[in-house]
Structure formats: C-alpha cells, structure tokens
Amino acid sequence: MSSELFFRAAFAILLLVFLISVACMRYLTRRSAEQSSSDRKGQHSRMRIVAVALFAPLWWGGIILYVVLPSRIGFLSIPLPNWFRLIMVCVAALGMSFALWAFRTLGRNWVHALEAPQFVRRKDNVLVTNGPYHYVRNPIYLGAFTFILAVTLVAANWLLVLPALALVTIIYMQIGKEEKMLIDRFGDEYREYMKRTPRFIPKLGSRR
C-alpha cells in the first residue's frame, strides 16, 4: 500500500467513525431529553446554518474528490511530510475520543446555541463540571475542532483545509452565545465555573 493510499484510507475511516459516533450520541441524548419532557424542540443555530450554507458544500465536495478522485485535486496538495501526517492521524483520533467523551458526559444536558428559551425554562438541567468539563468549559468544541483540523491535514489538500478553517472560525463565534445562555440558566454557579475553568486550554498542573 502506498503512503498516499494509506492516508486516504485513514482519512475516510476517521471521518466515517466520527460522523457515525456523533450521530448516535446526538440521537441518544435527544431521545433521553424527549422522554423526560415534551418541551424540547428548538431551532438550529443560525450561525451554524450560515456555516453549512457557505462552506460545508465546498468541504464535502473536497472530501468526495479526495477519497474518490484524488487526481482531480492533486494540484492543490500541500507538501506535508508523511511523519507529520501520521501524527495528525493520531491527533485526529485523540480529538474524536475527547469530543465523544464530552458528549457522553454531558448527556441529556446537551443543547444547541439558539435553543436558549427552551433551555432556560428546563428545570431538570444540571451544570456538568466533571469528566472533561473539569479541565475545559467547551470540551466538545475542543475535541471537534482538533479532529476537523487534524483530519484535513491528514488529507493535506487546500480544498479541504481552507473550508475547514472557515467552518471552525464561524462555529467558534457562537460559543459566546452558548456561555451567555448558561449564565442565564445557572447564574453565579456558572460564573464561578468560568473563573476556575478555562474555555479551551487546560491549566496544566492545576489542582482543584
């Protein structure tokens, strides 16, 4: 097996496992929430819709071309060394595992950014601060962003890397809305959590 074929296979497997795992997690958490209350239907984040409308088709188009017809986009290849791409395979697997751990820990408390009215009215939500939430406030985003950027570097093609950067940037911009939603729901409890827990970068060596 050539090195390029290996990286294409690794890219496809990682992406497929990630998408299936996230879909299963979201289905299970939504099903659990719906069983406890009928007031669960919310709107998708407008920011996420904009991201999908503008950049996702380009990204998915690049993915299809890279996996099925890589020669068509070979002129956009990034000359990354194989050892670096192999490291990115490992980083993508770690990012995916971290995001899924966070999904599992959050469980039925998971919510879209613009579902604030429904979320604030829900009285059965709890502020999750254990597991990965002990180290960072947004472990799902941290794991997902790490996975997206790492897996596109495995592909080493500008047609995947540039749209991925745009998607990550746009989705990152909605985190402030989610944190405001959590402040509205949990008040001082979440403000204290924000003081002791960083948004993305864990405090190495900290003891709490």
PyMOL commands that set and color helices and strands:
alter all, ss='L'
color gray80, all
select helices_A, chain A and resi 3-36+46-54+56-68+70-76+82-109+116-121+131-134+139-155+158-172+175-186+188-196
alter helices_A, ss='H'
color red, helices_A
deselect
rebuild
show_as cartoon
